[in-house]
Amino acid sequence: MPEAIIGVIGGSGLYQMEGMSEVEEIAIETPFGAPSDTITLGKVEGVSMAFLPRHGRGHRFSPSEVPSCANIWALKSLGVQYVISVSAVGSLREDYEPRDLVIPDQLFDRTKSRVNSFFEGGIVAHCPFADPFCPELSAILLESARALGDVTVHKGGTYVCMEGPLFSTKAESNLNRKLGFDLIGMTALPEAKLAREAELCYAVIACVTDYDCWHEAHDAVSVEMVVSNLSANVANAQRILRLAAQKLAPTREDVSCRCESALASAIMTDPVRIPQEVKEKYSLLVSKYLA
């Protein structure tokens, strides 16, 4: 099977990766079903990359319906080491303006009905998640964004992930601001948790499209507003991805993050009590620990 080093999950407005060469599309089946769409493999700046539209081409999956387990598993099966998410978000602070980009460093989970772990059926794992985004990958994305020179990018911020698909009420939006959250979106979870369990470096390019509904001087968020601002954001995100591809190490031997060994001390279940069929199901993730 073809392989890739970088996996890009494109959010709303990003359904294909521009500038890819040696393009090939593949369909993958996983123990968790099919991913959101076929995966496009190719090279960007000479680096192998896999691109997956989170909502499917034509935007067919709502945030709650995105098959995140299948998406992350499929990328892992292709040899991906770095996963970059491009996500539309609302801003909860005045200085994070529409069309700005943000590289967040924290997450808060307000989802309600999503499967947020691979492990079940006789195997339990508790991965560390204090720092939900890979600091090494986030730093490279920030550096790449700043290198463009004509893009406003902010370092850090807490992304609160809501269930959706409806946008916030004013009461919710104002409460999220009082709690100190900076961005609101619908897709970083469970994606970030699953990437950690899969021992992948994961980071987000958050594309600010609106002020949610808290800002009295701006209209309440609408699909038209989001789409209008996304076109500019997506173009800049693609430029960042091309620069970042050149900066990422082909292996993670020299990086200081611990993403690659997140499961090393996380599996709580006694190996002798894990059913053989469960070991086989999760071999992609755990074989090096249960050999």
Steps between C-alpha positions, in 0.01 A plus 500: 500500500627856428625698798505863615680692776251786542126466525280803442137498610319776318205661673217712365606659173810286450403197294819454297869578533634733232847454354527123548705298253501125436138491611327172581165435667446197720204361689577350841290278723575500871369304801282808557355519152589729213655846544318817397614457140771351284846619599707697252869411509769704333799721556511862615839668477643152446352364826245219501161617623158346551196726477157416642196731492350473850140552390538313172492656157182702471491539881289192578582438868392726785756550781331230709498256208865529396651148522801618697611153611514383139669823388785484751543124460520534121771766524694292752482198269665706225803570717399857580694651792368858501132592476412862423138601541365805318188612687250784480442663840316789660691756705416566864734796537522840337858473374450167320327648199321331210752383239776475762666166560571348840721210608320396822674323787208384717164325464179487702243231426131591484401221263231258614453208265832408340718192536827643633722192533602209283525260791214279613400137522765380739783752478526828692753778440540834679722727291640828633311792348605804704639658184253394231688649206854397411726792601762415236253489212316808628828695509575407139154610387539831684845557352370420152203736538722783619738442209224592256518858623152601387291284735388585853566196715466465878696267724296298747148502630239260634270341246166397653340226294120500494271230366324694225378501233310813614707804589510634858229687685600842637489356852741223404729736313521745791559220751783360288660844500467530878668162536799632310465303180641661185356302209195286440467223245338163444768259376825495700350232725511205499758541223777620734433221753506231234820639349664480842390137542640431152830663609481762227615859529185713461452875469239741368501798267189674630343730242291773663182560302283699743447632853256223595195701620633692801624809316227766493667691215503197270221293353427160648693224328347358183601250234542784249738682733704186567532413131599855406786512749604140445616556143774737615589284800525180298732659244734610780479161673613331179800732482588413859474129428745528211755678720448264793551196278858613440571543872369171639755228566446180298519306828430607857831377646623853557183661634448556871124444517366179651222440249679201347499312832164608645391140553825383659364510854131553423368146454347399833368156409705193589621371160412141587137608548469676166313273257706397198242644260531836679880491470462432130242777455728758662831367370563817299506696827627256764705224339831648617377500859327161506751294300 
